[in-house]
Amino acid sequence: MRTTEDARPEPPRSSGRAGAPVAFAVTLLLFSSMEVVSKPLMAAVDPFTLTFLRFATGLAVLAAFLLASPSERAGLAALGRRTIAALALLGLLNTFLSMSMLQLAVMSTGASTAAAVISSNPVFVLAFASLLGLERFSAGRLLALLAGVAGIFLVASDGGGLRLEAGVLYAVGASVTFALYTVLGKRMVSSVTPLAANTVSFAAGVAALALFLILTGRPLMPGSAGDTGSVLRILYLGAGVSGLGYVTFFQTLKAFRATTASLIFYLKPVVATGLSALMLGERHGPAFAAGALLIIGGSALGGIRHRSREG
């Protein structure tokens, strides 16, 4: 329930709906490349330090766009304390918890395996959305989710790669917390622009990560990843994945139901596995092909295309 201090006109939705397919595609490409681009950095950069650098860079990019827009600045200044607190919680769920666990997963297992396991988050989105009374269960949506999850695990287990090892468990933790972030984020985007929402949530997550790094004696800056390639990777992860990617993800959430928007993660294993084969030399067998078909079929059955009644 919104208080008087949080009451304000909602942003126009028509332009967001028109650009929803583009936002979906951009989010898919950027999110799918995260594990592949960051994997080579794990030999030289602490996973918590990399997560801190990713989101600090993303925050700087978002802040620059926000400062350049009078309407965005006014919207940020008008946010009430309860809204800011809710956005800060989203930052702790996503930046501090989910993305740190995902980076630990990337360090501990293959890039494509980490990408596949976190892509199981739609089933947790469905569970959270149903528990919170935000969306209704249906046989068709359940079948779509089951098909997608089955495909995800086939992709992840190709060649016997999916085991209950530390990397997989980290990825499951990242999936659960990201699902909760998705559901709660859907409730916020109806009244807060993606730029303002991500700026506040990133700031809270980055502050929490900085405090964690200091208290645990980890470096804020990597000591042995100063070569040009590593710097470019970190900039891409920050400005691209954690900057632009989260803006387009929130735009997708605004245009679709939370469970439909999260179907990005049904397609992510296919894209991420292809990228990992091209960039890292990871190879997969017949189980990947079968899993990819289930993932795409589950996405189609779940209604990934935009419908006017959703939102």
ROZAVO-976203 format. One line per field, with one value per atom (N, C-alpha, C): x, y, z; residue in one letter; residue number from 1. Coordinates in steps of 0.02 Angstrom, whole numbers, plus 50000, padded with zeros to 5 digits. Example, Ala and Ser with C-alpha at 12.3 -4.5 7.8 and 13.67 -1.06 7.14 Angstrom:
<vexmis>
xx c(50660/50615/50660/50642/50684/50645)
yy c(49716/49775/49835/49888/49947/50002)
zz c(50390/50390/50390/50354/50357/50394)
rest c(A/A/A/S/S/S)
nr c(1/1/1/2/2/2)
</vexmis>
This chain:
<vexmis>
xx c(50042/50000/50044/50032/50074/50052/50100/50086/50081/50061/50056/50123/50176/50242/50266/50239/50259/50212/50157/50107/50133/50128/50148/50122/50118/50093/50139/50108/50147/50176/50235/50265/50223/50224/50186/50209/50162/50178/50180/50152/50145/50213/50260/50325/50362/50355/50387/50361/50294/50264/50290/50296/50318/50390/50432/50501/50516/50463/50473/50512/50498/50537/50612/50627/50697/50731/50696/50723/50735/50689/50696/50759/50768/50824/50891/50894/50957/50974/50923/50934/50960/50930/50951/51024/51045/51114/51163/51148/51195/51199/51142/51142/51175/51167/51195/51271/51299/51371/51408/51373/51406/51455/51432/51474/51534/51522/51575/51629/51608/51656/51694/51661/51694/51737/51724/51761/51837/51865/51938/51967/51925/51949/51957/51925/51924/51993/52040/52107/52145/52123/52161/52121/52054/52012/51966/51964/51918/51846/51803/51735/51695/51706/51671/51697/51763/51792/51765/51760/51734/51661/51621/51552/51547/51590/51592/51610/51662/51683/51629/51596/51541/51488/51464/51407/51427/51489/51512/51517/51542/51546/51476/51433/51364/51329/51342/51312/51337/51401/51428/51394/51383/51351/51279/51243/51173/51168/51213/51212/51223/51267/51280/51217/51182/51120/51067/51064/51014/51027/51089/51106/51093/51096/51086/51012/50968/50896/50860/50834/50797/50738/50702/50643/50663/50719/50743/50767/50801/50825/50765/50714/50655/50620/50617/50586/50624/50690/50731/50722/50720/50712/50643/50594/50526/50514/50562/50553/50545/50496/50486/50534/50538/50584/50569/50505/50487/50506/50498/50518/50593/50630/50703/50725/50693/50710/50695/50639/50622/50672/50693/50742/50810/50827/50889/50888/50830/50823/50834/50807/50819/50893/50929/51000/51038/51017/51048/51034/50972/50953/50992/50995/51025/51100/51122/51193/51236/51216/51258/51251/51190/51180/51182/51135/51127/51188/51211/51266/51333/51341/51402/51403/51346/51343/51352/51326/51335/51409/51443/51515/51555/51535/51566/51554/51493/51478/51521/51530/51571/51643/51668/51735/51741/51688/51692/51670/51638/51614/51618/51595/51597/51551/51568/51527/51457/51453/51388/51346/51378/51342/51313/51353/51328/51271/51277/51224/51160/51167/51108/51072/51110/51078/51042/51073/51038/50977/50977/50919/50859/50867/50809/50767/50786/50749/50676/50652/50581/50536/50560/50519/50513/50565/50562/50521/50524/50481/50408/50390/50321/50301/50347/50332/50322/50367/50362/50300/50288/50230/50165/50162/50102/50095/50149/50147/50126/50147/50130/50063/50030/49965/49967/50024/50032/50011/50017/49999/49966/49923/49887/49922/49917/49943/49897/49924/49883/49920/49882/49912/49962/49943/49987/50052/50048/50108/50153/50121/50159/50196/50161/50191/50250/50242/50296/50356/50344/50399/50434/50395/50426/50468/50442/50480/50544/50539/50598/50651/50629/50676/50708/50667/50695/50749/50736/50785/50848/50839/50896/50942/50912/50953/50985/50952/50984/51046/51038/51094/51151/51134/51185/51219/51183/51211/51244/51248/51280/51350/51365/51431/51442/51387/51393/51417/51407/51434/51395/51330/51288/51292/51326/51331/51320/51304/51292/51359/51398/51462/51451/51504/51498/51473/51499/51479/51405/51378/51306/51264/51285/51248/51249/51305/51308/51259/51257/51212/51139/51122/51054/51036/51082/51069/51059/51099/51092/51025/51002/50938/50880/50880/50826/50822/50879/50878/50862/50884/50866/50792/50762/50690/50651/50672/50638/50647/50706/50720/50674/50663/50620/50549/50523/50453/50444/50488/50483/50496/50542/50556/50496/50458/50398/50349/50345/50299/50323/50388/50415/50411/50419/50428/50366/50308/50248/50249/50290/50291/50360/50411/50480/50511/50546/50578/50636/50652/50708/50773/50786/50848/50852/50798/50798/50802/50764/50763/50832/50866/50932/50985/50979/51028/51026/50966/50960/50980/50956/50971/51045/51075/51146/51187/51168/51204/51204/51146/51142/51184/51180/51219/51293/51314/51386/51412/51372/51393/51401/51354/51358/51419/51433/51492/51556/51560/51620/51633/51580/51588/51610/51581/51600/51673/51695/51765/51813/51796/51840/51843/51784/51782/51816/51816/51847/51918/51944/52012/52024/51971/51977/51992/52024/52042/51982/51979/51929/51946/52010/52034/52078/52074/52115/52188/52233/52303/52338/52311/52347/52304/52256/52214/52212/52271/52274/52289/52292/52305/52244/52254/52200/52140/52152/52096/52053/52084/52047/52008/52039/52005/51944/51951/51894/51838/51857/51806/51768/51804/51772/51726/51749/51708/51645/51652/51593/51543/51569/51526/51491/51526/51497/51449/51475/51434/51380/51398/51350/51302/51329/51285/51251/51291/51263/51234/51247/51218/51158/51172/51119/51075/51105/51068/51013/51026/50975/50920/50937/50885/50837/50864/50820/50782/50812/50777/50716/50725/50668/50615/50637/50588/50548/50582/50548/50499/50519/50474/50413/50422/50366/50315/50339/50296/50264/50295/50270/50256/50220/50215/50284/50292/50357/50378/50331/50349/50365/50331/50344/50411/50425/50489/50547/50537/50591/50606/50564/50578/50641/50667/50734/50782/50773/50821/50810/50755/50749/50793/50800/50841/50915/50929/50998/51045/51029/51077/51097/51050/51065/51117/51103/51148/51215/51213/51275/51318/51287/51326/51358/51322/51352/51411/51403/51458/51518/51503/51558/51596/51562/51596/51641/51617/51655/51714/51702/51752/51796/51769/51807/51825/51797/51812/51774/51722/51682/51641/51637/51602/51546/51493/51435/51410/51374/51350/51276/51246/51176/51128/51147/51102/51088/51137/51127/51074/51077/51027/50957/50949/50884/50860/50906/50888/50869/50905/50890/50820/50800/50732/50679/50691/50644/50641/50698/50699/50660/50672/50636/50562/50546/50476/50441/50474/50445/50433/50480/50473/50412/50405/50349/50283/50280/50219/50201/50252/50240/50217/50216/50191/50242/50302/50354/50336/50293/50273/50229/50233/50195/50121/50080/50007/49980/49930/49904/49874/49851/49820/49870/49935/49985/50012/50041/50074/50056)
yy c(49941/50000/50062/50107/50165/50221/50254/50309/50374/50428/50493/50515/50502/50526/50491/50429/50392/50404/50440/50449/50498/50478/50520/50488/50526/50497/50441/50388/50334/50353/50329/50344/50316/50348/50322/50252/50208/50138/50122/50164/50147/50138/50185/50179/50118/50101/50041/49979/49977/49919/49913/49969/49966/49940/49957/49936/49872/49838/49778/49723/49707/49654/49671/49735/49755/49750/49774/49770/49697/49653/49582/49554/49569/49542/49568/49633/49662/49631/49624/49594/49523/49485/49416/49412/49453/49450/49471/49526/49549/49501/49477/49431/49364/49343/49279/49281/49340/49346/49355/49365/49382/49327/49265/49211/49199/49204/49190/49244/49307/49362/49363/49346/49351/49290/49233/49172/49180/49210/49217/49262/49305/49350/49315/49256/49223/49198/49194/49172/49227/49290/49346/49392/49387/49435/49397/49420/49391/49401/49350/49357/49413/49427/49483/49550/49553/49614/49627/49574/49583/49606/49576/49598/49671/49691/49761/49806/49788/49830/49833/49775/49774/49825/49822/49864/49935/49946/50015/50050/50014/50042/50053/50003/50010/50069/50078/50134/50201/50206/50268/50284/50232/50242/50265/50231/50250/50320/50337/50404/50458/50444/50493/50506/50452/50460/50496/50479/50509/50584/50603/50674/50714/50680/50714/50724/50695/50698/50736/50795/50832/50794/50757/50721/50663/50630/50575/50602/50659/50689/50708/50736/50755/50694/50640/50579/50549/50550/50523/50564/50630/50674/50666/50644/50636/50569/50524/50458/50465/50429/50429/50382/50389/50348/50274/50257/50186/50157/50196/50173/50163/50211/50205/50144/50132/50073/50009/50007/49948/49936/49990/49983/49962/49986/49965/49890/49865/49793/49754/49780/49747/49745/49798/49800/49748/49739/49688/49618/49606/49541/49524/49573/49560/49570/49632/49648/49611/49615/49586/49510/49484/49412/49373/49387/49346/49349/49410/49415/49393/49401/49376/49299/49267/49195/49170/49208/49188/49191/49243/49248/49192/49173/49115/49051/49046/48988/48987/49046/49050/49029/49048/49030/48955/48923/48854/48802/48823/48775/48807/48772/48798/48857/48902/48961/48941/48892/48872/48837/48799/48766/48818/48868/48921/48958/48973/49008/48967/48901/48858/48853/48844/48834/48897/48955/49016/49028/49000/49008/48967/48929/48894/48940/49004/49049/49060/49050/49058/49013/48952/48909/48938/48972/49005/49069/49103/49162/49141/49086/49062/49046/49014/48997/49059/49108/49169/49210/49215/49254/49223/49157/49123/49130/49122/49129/49199/49249/49319/49340/49295/49310/49358/49362/49410/49380/49316/49283/49216/49194/49132/49073/49017/48954/48934/48904/48875/48814/48768/48707/48722/48768/48785/48816/48863/48896/48847/48802/48752/48705/48684/48640/48675/48740/48778/48782/48795/48799/48732/48678/48612/48593/48610/48596/48636/48699/48741/48718/48702/48680/48613/48568/48504/48516/48562/48578/48609/48652/48684/48632/48584/48533/48485/48474/48433/48469/48535/48574/48574/48584/48588/48521/48466/48400/48367/48402/48374/48351/48288/48261/48247/48244/48231/48291/48350/48410/48435/48417/48443/48397/48419/48382/48431/48404/48448/48470/48503/48530/48602/48632/48700/48749/48744/48790/48787/48726/48718/48745/48732/48756/48832/48863/48936/48962/48929/48950/48943/48889/48881/48937/48954/49011/49076/49086/49146/49146/49088/49082/49099/49073/49085/49160/49190/49261/49306/49288/49328/49323/49265/49257/49303/49306/49350/49423/49440/49507/49523/49475/49485/49500/49460/49468/49535/49551/49614/49674/49665/49718/49734/49683/49692/49738/49734/49775/49848/49859/49926/49964/49929/49964/49999/49986/50021/50094/50112/50181/50213/50175/50201/50184/50232/50219/50170/50131/50085/50119/50179/50214/50232/50260/50277/50215/50164/50102/50071/50066/50034/50078/50143/50187/50179/50178/50171/50100/50049/49980/49964/49988/49977/50011/50072/50109/50070/50042/50002/49939/49905/49844/49856/49909/49926/49944/49983/50001/49939/49892/49830/49789/49786/49749/49781/49848/49883/49869/49871/49857/49785/49739/49669/49658/49689/49682/49708/49766/49796/49752/49728/49689/49621/49594/49528/49533/49592/49601/49587/49587/49578/49645/49643/49706/49738/49804/49841/49843/49840/49840/49779/49748/49689/49708/49669/49685/49659/49606/49575/49567/49613/49609/49677/49709/49775/49777/49718/49719/49745/49765/49796/49751/49687/49640/49634/49629/49623/49686/49744/49808/49814/49794/49798/49750/49691/49644/49673/49703/49733/49791/49832/49888/49862/49809/49780/49753/49717/49688/49743/49799/49853/49896/49926/49972/49936/49877/49840/49797/49744/49697/49729/49764/49791/49861/49894/49959/49954/49949/49944/49883/49826/49764/49767/49801/49803/49854/49906/49953/49917/49880/49845/49788/49758/49706/49735/49793/49825/49847/49869/49886/49825/49767/49705/49687/49695/49681/49726/49789/49835/49815/49786/49769/49700/49655/49586/49568/49513/49483/49460/49455/49435/49367/49319/49252/49252/49294/49297/49330/49385/49420/49374/49332/49289/49233/49225/49175/49192/49252/49268/49213/49187/49138/49068/49057/48994/48995/49053/49058/49071/49097/49113/49054/48993/48938/48924/48931/48919/48969/49034/49087/49082/49073/49070/49011/48953/48894/48904/48936/48952/48999/49050/49097/49063/49018/48984/48938/48909/48867/48910/48969/49012/49046/49068/49109/49070/49016/48979/48908/48886/48819/48764/48782/48731/48693/48627/48585/48546/48533/48499/48447/48397/48341/48343/48283/48279/48305/48299/48322/48397/48434/48506/48519/48483/48493/48478/48423/48405/48458/48479/48530/48596/48615/48678/48677/48620/48613/48621/48590/48596/48667/48700/48770/48815/48809/48851/48835/48770/48750/48775/48770/48795/48870/48907/48979/48996/48961/48974/48957/48901/48880/48928/48955/49003/49070/49082/49145/49201/49189/49240/49302/49293/49351/49396/49460/49509/49503/49507/49509/49572/49600/49664/49660/49601/49594/49590/49581/49574/49642/49643/49704/49720)
zz c(50000/50000/50000/49953/49947/49994/50023/50068/50029/50064/50031/50004/50041/50020/49957/49944/49885/49826/49838/49786/49733/49670/49615/49551/49496/49434/49410/49383/49355/49288/49270/49206/49150/49090/49033/49017/48998/48985/48911/48868/48798/48764/48776/48744/48768/48831/48858/48825/48812/48780/48708/48672/48603/48598/48647/48645/48682/48706/48748/48713/48648/48616/48611/48597/48592/48661/48713/48781/48800/48782/48796/48763/48698/48660/48687/48702/48727/48795/48838/48904/48897/48852/48841/48820/48772/48747/48802/48837/48888/48947/48971/49028/49009/48947/48926/48921/48912/48903/48969/49025/49088/49110/49113/49138/49092/49026/48977/48980/48985/48986/49052/49107/49173/49191/49159/49176/49174/49120/49118/49173/49202/49255/49322/49329/49394/49417/49371/49390/49426/49417/49445/49490/49488/49525/49574/49636/49686/49661/49667/49641/49672/49737/49768/49744/49732/49704/49634/49593/49526/49527/49571/49577/49598/49646/49667/49608/49570/49513/49459/49447/49397/49414/49475/49492/49509/49531/49540/49473/49422/49355/49327/49336/49313/49347/49411/49448/49420/49403/49375/49308/49267/49202/49212/49256/49269/49298/49344/49374/49322/49273/49220/49179/49160/49123/49165/49229/49272/49280/49289/49298/49234/49176/49113/49097/49136/49123/49179/49166/49218/49245/49202/49226/49271/49254/49297/49364/49363/49426/49470/49439/49477/49506/49465/49489/49547/49544/49598/49662/49654/49712/49745/49706/49732/49766/49763/49793/49869/49896/49968/50003/50068/50107/50103/50102/50098/50030/49977/49911/49907/49934/49934/49974/50031/50072/50034/49997/49959/49903/49869/49816/49844/49903/49935/49951/49973/49984/49920/49864/49800/49784/49801/49789/49829/49892/49934/49907/49885/49859/49795/49750/49686/49685/49696/49689/49740/49803/49856/49860/49861/49870/49805/49760/49701/49655/49638/49591/49621/49686/49717/49715/49729/49725/49653/49605/49535/49516/49539/49523/49556/49617/49649/49608/49579/49538/49475/49444/49383/49399/49458/49479/49490/49515/49538/49487/49433/49383/49314/49263/49195/49186/49139/49126/49103/49058/49032/49085/49130/49185/49233/49252/49296/49263/49198/49162/49160/49150/49146/49213/49267/49332/49356/49348/49370/49327/49267/49223/49246/49299/49327/49369/49375/49420/49403/49340/49328/49372/49388/49431/49501/49525/49590/49586/49528/49517/49523/49490/49493/49565/49602/49671/49714/49708/49748/49727/49661/49638/49662/49663/49687/49762/49799/49872/49893/49855/49872/49842/49806/49778/49720/49685/49630/49563/49554/49492/49507/49461/49470/49437/49470/49441/49384/49331/49278/49250/49222/49196/49140/49096/49040/49062/49110/49134/49173/49210/49247/49199/49146/49096/49062/49047/49016/49062/49125/49173/49181/49184/49192/49130/49071/49009/49008/49027/49027/49077/49137/49188/49169/49140/49117/49064/49019/48968/48997/49047/49079/49110/49145/49178/49128/49071/49019/48991/48979/48954/49005/49069/49121/49134/49123/49139/49079/49023/48964/48980/48966/48981/49055/49094/49166/49205/49178/49211/49271/49275/49330/49390/49441/49504/49561/49619/49676/49707/49665/49687/49710/49737/49764/49711/49649/49597/49582/49579/49565/49623/49685/49743/49747/49730/49727/49674/49617/49563/49583/49619/49644/49692/49737/49782/49745/49692/49651/49616/49594/49559/49605/49666/49714/49732/49747/49767/49709/49648/49590/49575/49587/49577/49623/49686/49734/49713/49690/49664/49605/49559/49501/49522/49569/49590/49626/49672/49708/49662/49614/49566/49522/49505/49465/49501/49567/49606/49608/49597/49602/49536/49479/49416/49390/49421/49399/49420/49469/49494/49495/49475/49475/49408/49378/49314/49323/49270/49276/49296/49270/49285/49359/49386/49458/49501/49483/49523/49527/49470/49469/49503/49496/49529/49604/49633/49705/49728/49693/49713/49705/49651/49641/49696/49714/49766/49831/49849/49911/49906/49850/49841/49840/49806/49802/49871/49909/49977/50021/50015/50054/50034/49969/49946/49969/49967/49989/50063/50103/50174/50185/50148/50154/50135/50081/50059/50112/50141/50192/50254/50277/50338/50331/50271/50260/50233/50226/50203/50130/50090/50017/49984/49925/49891/49857/49858/49820/49746/49732/49662/49651/49591/49578/49570/49597/49594/49533/49501/49445/49383/49374/49314/49279/49274/49246/49171/49137/49066/49028/48966/48928/48920/48906/48897/48959/49018/49080/49096/49083/49095/49050/48987/48941/48962/48987/49011/49070/49117/49176/49155/49108/49084/49049/49010/48976/49028/49077/49129/49168/49181/49219/49179/49125/49086/49045/49019/48977/49018/49049/49084/49145/49187/49248/49240/49183/49171/49125/49061/49011/49022/49039/49046/49098/49155/49207/49191/49153/49131/49084/49036/48989/49023/49075/49112/49148/49179/49213/49163/49103/49051/49030/49027/49011/49066/49129/49185/49183/49161/49159/49105/49051/48995/49001/49039/49044/49117/49127/49193/49216/49282/49309/49282/49281/49257/49183/49143/49072/49058/49093/49085/49104/49154/49176/49127/49075/49024/48984/48993/48966/48986/49047/49074/49047/49009/48974/48911/48880/48820/48836/48895/48913/48906/48929/48923/48851/48804/48734/48709/48723/48701/48737/48803/48843/48823/48809/48790/48722/48676/48612/48619/48660/48672/48706/48753/48788/48741/48692/48643/48598/48578/48535/48571/48632/48667/48715/48743/48794/48772/48716/48692/48728/48767/48800/48748/48754/48705/48739/48701/48727/48678/48704/48663/48651/48637/48618/48672/48736/48789/48782/48758/48749/48697/48640/48587/48612/48650/48677/48727/48769/48818/48786/48733/48698/48669/48640/48613/48667/48725/48780/48806/48809/48833/48786/48721/48673/48673/48676/48678/48740/48797/48859/48856/48826/48819/48776/48720/48675/48709/48743/48777/48833/48866/48920/48897/48832/48808/48812/48782/48786/48746/48695/48656/48698/48685/48723/48708/48760/48753/48783/48752/48775/48845/48865/48930/48987/48971/49023/49044/49104/49126/49197)
rest c(M/M/M/R/R/R/T/T/T/T/T/T/E/E/E/D/D/D/A/A/A/R/R/R/P/P/P/E/E/E/P/P/P/P/P/P/R/R/R/S/S/S/S/S/S/G/G/G/R/R/R/A/A/A/G/G/G/A/A/A/P/P/P/V/V/V/A/A/A/F/F/F/A/A/A/V/V/V/T/T/T/L/L/L/L/L/L/L/L/L/F/F/F/S/S/S/S/S/S/M/M/M/E/E/E/V/V/V/V/V/V/S/S/S/K/K/K/P/P/P/L/L/L/M/M/M/A/A/A/A/A/A/V/V/V/D/D/D/P/P/P/F/F/F/T/T/T/L/L/L/T/T/T/F/F/F/L/L/L/R/R/R/F/F/F/A/A/A/T/T/T/G/G/G/L/L/L/A/A/A/V/V/V/L/L/L/A/A/A/A/A/A/F/F/F/L/L/L/L/L/L/A/A/A/S/S/S/P/P/P/S/S/S/E/E/E/R/R/R/A/A/A/G/G/G/L/L/L/A/A/A/A/A/A/L/L/L/G/G/G/R/R/R/R/R/R/T/T/T/I/I/I/A/A/A/A/A/A/L/L/L/A/A/A/L/L/L/L/L/L/G/G/G/L/L/L/L/L/L/N/N/N/T/T/T/F/F/F/L/L/L/S/S/S/M/M/M/S/S/S/M/M/M/L/L/L/Q/Q/Q/L/L/L/A/A/A/V/V/V/M/M/M/S/S/S/T/T/T/G/G/G/A/A/A/S/S/S/T/T/T/A/A/A/A/A/A/A/A/A/V/V/V/I/I/I/S/S/S/S/S/S/N/N/N/P/P/P/V/V/V/F/F/F/V/V/V/L/L/L/A/A/A/F/F/F/A/A/A/S/S/S/L/L/L/L/L/L/G/G/G/L/L/L/E/E/E/R/R/R/F/F/F/S/S/S/A/A/A/G/G/G/R/R/R/L/L/L/L/L/L/A/A/A/L/L/L/L/L/L/A/A/A/G/G/G/V/V/V/A/A/A/G/G/G/I/I/I/F/F/F/L/L/L/V/V/V/A/A/A/S/S/S/D/D/D/G/G/G/G/G/G/G/G/G/L/L/L/R/R/R/L/L/L/E/E/E/A/A/A/G/G/G/V/V/V/L/L/L/Y/Y/Y/A/A/A/V/V/V/G/G/G/A/A/A/S/S/S/V/V/V/T/T/T/F/F/F/A/A/A/L/L/L/Y/Y/Y/T/T/T/V/V/V/L/L/L/G/G/G/K/K/K/R/R/R/M/M/M/V/V/V/S/S/S/S/S/S/V/V/V/T/T/T/P/P/P/L/L/L/A/A/A/A/A/A/N/N/N/T/T/T/V/V/V/S/S/S/F/F/F/A/A/A/A/A/A/G/G/G/V/V/V/A/A/A/A/A/A/L/L/L/A/A/A/L/L/L/F/F/F/L/L/L/I/I/I/L/L/L/T/T/T/G/G/G/R/R/R/P/P/P/L/L/L/M/M/M/P/P/P/G/G/G/S/S/S/A/A/A/G/G/G/D/D/D/T/T/T/G/G/G/S/S/S/V/V/V/L/L/L/R/R/R/I/I/I/L/L/L/Y/Y/Y/L/L/L/G/G/G/A/A/A/G/G/G/V/V/V/S/S/S/G/G/G/L/L/L/G/G/G/Y/Y/Y/V/V/V/T/T/T/F/F/F/F/F/F/Q/Q/Q/T/T/T/L/L/L/K/K/K/A/A/A/F/F/F/R/R/R/A/A/A/T/T/T/T/T/T/A/A/A/S/S/S/L/L/L/I/I/I/F/F/F/Y/Y/Y/L/L/L/K/K/K/P/P/P/V/V/V/V/V/V/A/A/A/T/T/T/G/G/G/L/L/L/S/S/S/A/A/A/L/L/L/M/M/M/L/L/L/G/G/G/E/E/E/R/R/R/H/H/H/G/G/G/P/P/P/A/A/A/F/F/F/A/A/A/A/A/A/G/G/G/A/A/A/L/L/L/L/L/L/I/I/I/I/I/I/G/G/G/G/G/G/S/S/S/A/A/A/L/L/L/G/G/G/G/G/G/I/I/I/R/R/R/H/H/H/R/R/R/S/S/S/R/R/R/E/E/E/G/G/G)
nr c(1/1/1/2/2/2/3/3/3/4/4/4/5/5/5/6/6/6/7/7/7/8/8/8/9/9/9/10/10/10/11/11/11/12/12/12/13/13/13/14/14/14/15/15/15/16/16/16/17/17/17/18/18/18/19/19/19/20/20/20/21/21/21/22/22/22/23/23/23/24/24/24/25/25/25/26/26/26/27/27/27/28/28/28/29/29/29/30/30/30/31/31/31/32/32/32/33/33/33/34/34/34/35/35/35/36/36/36/37/37/37/38/38/38/39/39/39/40/40/40/41/41/41/42/42/42/43/43/43/44/44/44/45/45/45/46/46/46/47/47/47/48/48/48/49/49/49/50/50/50/51/51/51/52/52/52/53/53/53/54/54/54/55/55/55/56/56/56/57/57/57/58/58/58/59/59/59/60/60/60/61/61/61/62/62/62/63/63/63/64/64/64/65/65/65/66/66/66/67/67/67/68/68/68/69/69/69/70/70/70/71/71/71/72/72/72/73/73/73/74/74/74/75/75/75/76/76/76/77/77/77/78/78/78/79/79/79/80/80/80/81/81/81/82/82/82/83/83/83/84/84/84/85/85/85/86/86/86/87/87/87/88/88/88/89/89/89/90/90/90/91/91/91/92/92/92/93/93/93/94/94/94/95/95/95/96/96/96/97/97/97/98/98/98/99/99/99/100/100/100/101/101/101/102/102/102/103/103/103/104/104/104/105/105/105/106/106/106/107/107/107/108/108/108/109/109/109/110/110/110/111/111/111/112/112/112/113/113/113/114/114/114/115/115/115/116/116/116/117/117/117/118/118/118/119/119/119/120/120/120/121/121/121/122/122/122/123/123/123/124/124/124/125/125/125/126/126/126/127/127/127/128/128/128/129/129/129/130/130/130/131/131/131/132/132/132/133/133/133/134/134/134/135/135/135/136/136/136/137/137/137/138/138/138/139/139/139/140/140/140/141/141/141/142/142/142/143/143/143/144/144/144/145/145/145/146/146/146/147/147/147/148/148/148/149/149/149/150/150/150/151/151/151/152/152/152/153/153/153/154/154/154/155/155/155/156/156/156/157/157/157/158/158/158/159/159/159/160/160/160/161/161/161/162/162/162/163/163/163/164/164/164/165/165/165/166/166/166/167/167/167/168/168/168/169/169/169/170/170/170/171/171/171/172/172/172/173/173/173/174/174/174/175/175/175/176/176/176/177/177/177/178/178/178/179/179/179/180/180/180/181/181/181/182/182/182/183/183/183/184/184/184/185/185/185/186/186/186/187/187/187/188/188/188/189/189/189/190/190/190/191/191/191/192/192/192/193/193/193/194/194/194/195/195/195/196/196/196/197/197/197/198/198/198/199/199/199/200/200/200/201/201/201/202/202/202/203/203/203/204/204/204/205/205/205/206/206/206/207/207/207/208/208/208/209/209/209/210/210/210/211/211/211/212/212/212/213/213/213/214/214/214/215/215/215/216/216/216/217/217/217/218/218/218/219/219/219/220/220/220/221/221/221/222/222/222/223/223/223/224/224/224/225/225/225/226/226/226/227/227/227/228/228/228/229/229/229/230/230/230/231/231/231/232/232/232/233/233/233/234/234/234/235/235/235/236/236/236/237/237/237/238/238/238/239/239/239/240/240/240/241/241/241/242/242/242/243/243/243/244/244/244/245/245/245/246/246/246/247/247/247/248/248/248/249/249/249/250/250/250/251/251/251/252/252/252/253/253/253/254/254/254/255/255/255/256/256/256/257/257/257/258/258/258/259/259/259/260/260/260/261/261/261/262/262/262/263/263/263/264/264/264/265/265/265/266/266/266/267/267/267/268/268/268/269/269/269/270/270/270/271/271/271/272/272/272/273/273/273/274/274/274/275/275/275/276/276/276/277/277/277/278/278/278/279/279/279/280/280/280/281/281/281/282/282/282/283/283/283/284/284/284/285/285/285/286/286/286/287/287/287/288/288/288/289/289/289/290/290/290/291/291/291/292/292/292/293/293/293/294/294/294/295/295/295/296/296/296/297/297/297/298/298/298/299/299/299/300/300/300/301/301/301/302/302/302/303/303/303/304/304/304/305/305/305/306/306/306/307/307/307/308/308/308/309/309/309/310/310/310/311/311/311)
</vexmis>
